[in-house]
Amino acid sequence: MSLQDLLDALPAGSEELPLLQSIDFDRLPRHVAIIMDGNGRWARLRRKRRVEGHRAGIAAVRDVVETSARLGLQVLTLYAFSIENWKRPKTEVSTLMGLLKRYLRMELSTLLRNNIRFQVIGRMGELPIDVQDELRRGMEATRGSSGLLFNIALNYGGRAEITDAVRRLLAEMLANGRDPERVDEKVLASYLYTAGQPDPDLLIRTSGELRVSNFLLWQIAYSEIWVTDVLWPDFRRRHLLQAVADFQKRERRYGGIAPA
């Protein structure tokens, strides 16, 4: 489905139509990153188990990924599982891994149909073997897609990413005798998990929490941050459109001053 198909499918009086009409498609954020937070709270408010919140969150992932592709975003990165999340109960972690495999199996045809390329960032080699196999199948199947790049951050931590980048860089320097004086920000960025991708223009956090939770610490140096009280399982297309519309109202100065 294209953006025009999306517009045509909106019912009369839809609150999404004025949002879409307010967006300047020549000034879209190239990269949107999202901290998906609030699954547990969503479940608790409904007197359900935490895992039910994770299951409900799958619908939000589906909606946001497809909408991002139709809008024409270049990159979408979703924070799905942090290194710190291993501290959670084993049953919850196991459920999360199962949901991840199920999502990939069920949504692969949708990713292909929407020309979406799937990629994992994080220490994938520390995930269960069956999960790694499913992830690799998804990445291989979508390798030829040229539309939205959909990153999913798994077993991810911003500090760990920078540590891994420095280790790789140092190993190469020792092997090749590179001059450390020639290492600058551009060189180090080329060793990050997101090498070659634009940094996030827009960082979205659901559930109202005001922290970045060790997510893309290097890359979000100049990202615009948009926080909503909406819990992740309730996050839908209209919320993403609102975030993009609000982003376009901001003046990005990158440490400079506004023009006179």
N, C-alpha and C positions, 0 to 999 in steps of 0.2 A: 504494500500500500504506500502510495506517495503522499506528500503533504497535501496535494489537491484532493486526493481521495479522502484524507482526514477531514479537510474542510467540508467537503460535500456530505460526509457522513454525520456531521454535527447536527443535532436536532435544532429546530427553530427556538430561539431564546436561550441557547446554551451559554453558560457563563464562560466557556472556553473560547467562544468566537471573538469577543472583544479583546481577550488576551492575545490570541493569535494575530489579530489585526493590529495590535499595538507593537508587535515585535518587528524590528528592522532586520530583515534576513541578510543584509549586507554587513551587519555588525554582531553576528552571533558569537558567543564565546567558542573558541576553538576546542577547548578541553573543559569538561565539567567533571568534577570529582564529588562523590557523595559519601558521607559517613552515615551509614544506615543504622540508626539507633532507635530503640524503643520497642523492640519485639517483646521483651520480657514484661515491660510495663503494660503493653497492650493486652497481653494474656492475663496479667494480674487483675487489671480492671474488669475483666470479664470472668474472673474466677476460673481461669483455665490454666493448664500447665504451661510452663515457659516454652516448651517445644511447639505448642499450638501457635504461639506468636511467631516463631520462625517459619512455620508452615504458611501462615497468613502473609508473611513478608514476601513470599515467592511471587504473589500477584503484583506487588509493587515493583519488583525487579522486572517482571515481564513488561509492565506498562511503561516504565521509564526507559528501558532499553529500546523498545520499539519506537517510542516517541522521539528519542534522541536521534535515531536513524532517520526518521521521517523529517525532522527539523533540518537535518543536514549538519549536525555536529560532527567534528572530526574524531574526537576521543571522548569516551565516557569511562570513568574509573569508579568502581564500587568497592567499598571497604567491607569485605564479607567476614573475614576471620583473622584476628590479630595473633601475634605470637603469645600475647598474654591470655588469650582465650583458652589456651590449653589448661588453665587453672580451673575452668568450669567443671561441673560434674561429668563423669565419663559418659553417662547416658545422654546428656545434652550434646556433648561433642560428637558422639556417634550419630545422633539424629541429624545434626548439622551436616555431617559428611554425607549421610544418606540423601538428604534433601538436595545437596549440591549435585550428586550423581544423577538424581532423578530429574533435576532441572535441565541438565545438559542433554540427557536422552530425549526429554519431551520437547525441548526448545530448539534443538539443532536445526530442524527443518525451517523453523521461523528465522533463525539467524541467517541461514543460507538464502532464504527467500528475500530477506531485507538487505542482502549484501553486507552483512556484519562480520567483521573479523574478530575472533575471540582470542584473548591472550591472558595468561596468568602472570602476576607479579608477586614476588615473595619467595620464600624458601620452599619451593614446591617439593623438593626432594625429601623433605621431612614429613610429608603427608602420607597417609596409608597408601600402599601400593595400588589397590583397586581404584582409589580416588585419582592417583596420578595417571593411571591408564585411561580413565574416562576423560580427564583434562586434556591429555595428549591427543586423544581421538578428536575432541572438539577443536583443538587448535589446528590439527592437521586438516580436518575437513573444511575449515573456513579460511585456510591459508591464502587462497586465491581471491577472497572477497576484497573489494576496493572501497567500500563505504565506511561506515562507522567502525572505529577500533574500540572494542569493548574490553577493557581491562578489568579483571576481578582480582582484588588483593586478598591472597590467601596465605596463612602463616606469615603474615606481613608485619613489619614494624619499621617506622621511619629511621630510627637509629640503626637498626640491623641493616637496612638497605645501604646507608652511608658507610657502615663498617665493612660490608661486603664489597662495596665499590673501592674503598681504600685498599683492602686486601688484594683485590685483583690488580689494581693499579701498581701497588708496590711489587707484586710478583712479576709483573711485566717489566717494570723498571729494573729490577734485579737481573732479570733474564737478558734484557737488551741493553743495559747500561744507559738508560735514558736520564737526561739531566733533570733533576727535580725542580730547577728554576723554570723549566718550561711547562710545569703543571699549573694550569689556571682553572677557573671555574668551568670553562667550556670542556676542558679535558676531563675533569672529575665527573661532570654531568654525563659524559659519554660512557661511564661505567655503571651508572644507575640502572635499575630495572626498566626505567622508562626512557632509556637512551633513544634519541631520535624523535621523541614525541614533544609537542609543545607543552610547556608547564600549564597547570590548570589556571584558567582565567577566573573560574567560579568554583568555590568550594561550598557545598550545601551540607548542613547538618540537621538531621531531624531530631525530634523529641525535646528541643529547647535547651540542651546542654551547651555550655559556652566553653568548649575546649576542643583541641584538634586531635587528641588521643593518639599521638605518635604516628600520624598519617601524613605521608608525603612531605616530611619536614623540609627537605631541600626545595622541593618543587613549588610549594605554596608561599614562597617568600613574598610575592606580590599578588596573590590571589585575592579576589573579592570574596568575602564570606557572607553567606546568607543562611540564617538560622530560623527554623520554624518549630513551633510547638507540636506540630503534627507528628504522631508516632509513625514509624516506618511502615507498618502494615496498612496504614490509611493514606499513605503518600501516593498520589496519582498524577496523571498527565497535567491537570490544571495547576498543581503545585509546582511542577517543573517549569511550566510556562510562566507562572508568576515570578519564579526565581530569575528566569532569563529576562523577563520584562524589567524587573527591578535592577538587574545587573546593568542593563543598557541606560539606566538613568544616572549611573554613577560616573564620576570623572576620575579616570585612572591617571595618576601623575608619576608613578614609579619613583618617588622620592624627589621629584621636581616641584615646580609651582605651576599654578594655572596660568594660561596665557592671558595677557592684559586685554 
